[in-house]
Amino acid sequence: MDRRRFLTTTGIGLTALALTPKGVFAASGSPSSFVPLMSIGFAPVLPAEGTSARLSDAGSLLLPDPAFISRGARVSVVGSARAAKYSGGTDGVAVDAAMPAYGNPRFRFWSAAGDSVSGKLGFTLPVPATSGINLVARRVKQTAKKDETSATPPADIDPAPFTLSLGGVAGPKLQRGIYVVALRESAGDTFSNWSRFSIASNSGTYSVAGADFDWVMLKIDYAK
């Protein structure tokens, strides 16, 4: 199965997980668990070569785009990085996509752990009118060699489900544009204000200028 297509419920990279209604968006106030999701930034478009685009809090978006219901979504990873202080660390963080309409199979599309950060890829998925694009941020532990060939998917560590929402559930509103997901690897990682950060473009590479945290940058557009 091509990893760039996510229109079925089978194939490499899909695992089952039930999202509870109360976990549609990251519950940062939970006293019993670590929450790897810090914040989500937004920019309408990627900047032109040699320029930058100021980020804002995705939570400030006022209205979702209902056209995604009929057209589906294409999600493309256009950039990502791990904070320098965690470079080479054995553990890390990841972001998955989930499909509630098909029993919540999970597509593990991005991670940063050890010396490895996932590359750029894209995939398409349907967008339920009752929610939007459902994602899960989580921590990862280094995989032992004997686990790499196991048919059982690795256990989730502090999963934090969140939604780019069409308005029926909590979460930043879903629009066409650029979403930057900021992640924490330790409780000491904190976040202040997206206005301090911008997307920079240099020789076809996009980065979050001044970021001292793990991040993955997603371009969201119509699938058709």
Secondary structure as the mmCIF struct_conf table of DSSP 4:
data_model
#
loop_
_struct_conf.conf_type_id
_struct_conf.id
_struct_conf.beg_label_comp_id
_struct_conf.beg_label_asym_id
_struct_conf.beg_label_seq_id
_struct_conf.end_label_comp_id
_struct_conf.end_label_asym_id
_struct_conf.end_label_seq_id
TURN_TY1_P TURN_TY1_P1 ARG A 3 ARG A 4
STRN STRN1 ARG A 5 ARG A 5
BEND BEND1 THR A 8 THR A 9
BEND BEND2 GLY A 11 GLY A 11
TURN_TY1_P TURN_TY1_P2 ILE A 12 GLY A 13
STRN STRN2 LEU A 14 ALA A 16
HELX_LH_PP_P HELX_LH_PP_P1 ALA A 18 THR A 20
HELX_RH_3T_P HELX_RH_3T_P1 PRO A 21 GLY A 23
BEND BEND3 VAL A 24 PHE A 25
TURN_TY1_P TURN_TY1_P3 SER A 28 GLY A 29
TURN_TY1_P TURN_TY1_P4 PRO A 31 SER A 32
BEND BEND4 SER A 33 SER A 33
STRN STRN3 LEU A 37 ALA A 43
BEND BEND5 PRO A 44 VAL A 45
HELX_LH_PP_P HELX_LH_PP_P2 LEU A 46 ALA A 48
TURN_TY1_P TURN_TY1_P5 GLU A 49 GLY A 50
STRN STRN4 SER A 52 ARG A 54
STRN STRN5 SER A 56 ASP A 57
HELX_RH_3T_P HELX_RH_3T_P2 ALA A 58 SER A 60
TURN_TY1_P TURN_TY1_P6 PRO A 66 ALA A 67
HELX_RH_AL_P HELX_RH_AL_P1 PHE A 68 ARG A 71
STRN STRN6 ALA A 73 ALA A 81
HELX_RH_3T_P HELX_RH_3T_P3 ALA A 84 TYR A 86
TURN_TY1_P TURN_TY1_P7 SER A 87 GLY A 88
BEND BEND6 THR A 90 THR A 90
STRN STRN7 GLY A 92 ALA A 98
HELX_RH_3T_P HELX_RH_3T_P4 PRO A 100 TYR A 102
TURN_TY1_P TURN_TY1_P8 GLY A 103 GLY A 103
STRN STRN8 PRO A 105 ALA A 113
TURN_TY1_P TURN_TY1_P9 GLY A 114 ASP A 115
STRN STRN9 SER A 116 VAL A 117
STRN STRN10 GLY A 122 LEU A 125
TURN_TY1_P TURN_TY1_P10 ALA A 129 THR A 130
BEND BEND7 SER A 131 SER A 131
STRN STRN11 GLY A 132 VAL A 140
HELX_LH_PP_P HELX_LH_PP_P3 GLN A 142 ALA A 144
HELX_RH_AL_P HELX_RH_AL_P2 LYS A 145 GLU A 148
TURN_TY1_P TURN_TY1_P11 THR A 149 THR A 149
BEND BEND8 ALA A 151 THR A 152
HELX_LH_PP_P HELX_LH_PP_P4 PRO A 153 ASP A 156
STRN STRN12 ILE A 157 SER A 165
BEND BEND9 LEU A 166 PRO A 172
STRN STRN13 LYS A 173 LYS A 173
HELX_LH_PP_P HELX_LH_PP_P5 LEU A 174 LEU A 174
BEND BEND10 ARG A 176 ARG A 176
STRN STRN14 GLY A 177 LEU A 183
BEND BEND11 GLU A 185 SER A 186
TURN_TY1_P TURN_TY1_P12 ALA A 187 GLY A 188
HELX_RH_3T_P HELX_RH_3T_P5 TRP A 194 ARG A 196
STRN STRN15 SER A 198 ASN A 202
TURN_TY1_P TURN_TY1_P13 SER A 203 GLY A 204
STRN STRN16 THR A 205 ALA A 209
TURN_TY1_P TURN_TY1_P14 GLY A 210 GLY A 210
BEND BEND12 PHE A 213 PHE A 213
STRN STRN17 ASP A 214 TYR A 222
#
